[in-house]
Amino acid sequence: MNENLFTPFSTPTILNQPATIPIILFPTLLILTPKHPINNRLTTIQQNLTRFTLKQMMMTHNAKGQTWSLMLTSLITFTATTNLLGLMPYSFTPTTQLSMNLAMAIPLWAGTVIVGLRFKTKNSLAHLLPQGTPTPLIPMLVAIETISLLIQPVALAVRLTANITAGHLLMHLIGNTVLALSTTNLSMALLASTLLVLLTILEIAVALIQAYVFTLLISLYLHNNT
Amino acid sequence: MKLYGTRGDISHFQCPMLQSFIKNVWIPLKPYYTKVYQEIWIGMGLMGFIVYKIRAADKRNKALKASAPAPGHH
């Protein structure tokens, strides 16, 4: 076991220098940039995946919303590759750090809000009041909707952080359990190792799903505001 | 980095890395950075402001703890 359970989440260092920036930039090395009209198999696979996600995501937006497609596609690609790479042992996942997720969520959420306020002011302010509310409830509901709007970036960031961190932590814990039980009670160790396999499959799904959810929500906020 | 061009009539220095960056990154992405992402820049300003506030509060907190250490910490 590491010195305590949280050492995998501390800033990684190379020769005592913080190495977060190379680690954050590392997934870009894995995304191949095609230069020819017809590429090799790996590039074509990545290209097709990118085209598929792009089409799925940006189908519902109008022309103004589709100007954000570059941003949203790179966001989902970055989050998915970062989360998946974090499932390897001894790796550092930048998305476990709340600072990074807040840094992703706040500018994008603020961007969607400002886009709405700038181009469709009345419409975006009207979102603060759900349809069909009885008149006496209006002031309270406006306050509630404003608070729920302001909490969106925090919710986005904390959701991603908590999901990935909790998953990694669980894998550590159950792995240690299996290791500790393997000497004393082998059948329980086998049971726990089955749990570990299932958990790893879940983690792969969670890594992808969280990336998707993050991007989808931002795309939704954008859709409301364009 | 070539500091002087190989031609005799160029008296300024070239920087091939910067030129390559401008040609491959800035020029294709100029409409995004200047028009589409204006609101995102404002959002980044907001985020920078929040980061500054958090850091300042942390520094204040640490300075307070350092100047008046409470007895009996274990």
Boltz contact constraints between the chains, C-beta under 6 A:
constraints:
  - contact:
      token1: [A, 67]
      token2: [B, 36]
      max_distance: 6.0
  - contact:
      token1: [A, 106]
      token2: [B, 47]
      max_distance: 6.0
  - contact:
      token1: [A, 107]
      token2: [B, 40]
      max_distance: 6.0
  - contact:
      token1: [A, 107]
      token2: [B, 43]
      max_distance: 6.0
  - contact:
      token1: [A, 107]
      token2: [B, 44]
      max_distance: 6.0
  - contact:
      token1: [A, 107]
      token2: [B, 47]
      max_distance: 6.0
  - contact:
      token1: [A, 110]
      token2: [B, 43]
      max_distance: 6.0
  - contact:
      token1: [A, 110]
      token2: [B, 46]
      max_distance: 6.0
  - contact:
      token1: [A, 111]
      token2: [B, 39]
      max_distance: 6.0
  - contact:
      token1: [A, 111]
      token2: [B, 40]
      max_distance: 6.0
  - contact:
      token1: [A, 111]
      token2: [B, 43]
      max_distance: 6.0
  - contact:
      token1: [A, 114]
      token2: [B, 39]
      max_distance: 6.0
  - contact:
      token1: [A, 114]
      token2: [B, 42]
      max_distance: 6.0
  - contact:
      token1: [A, 115]
      token2: [B, 39]
      max_distance: 6.0
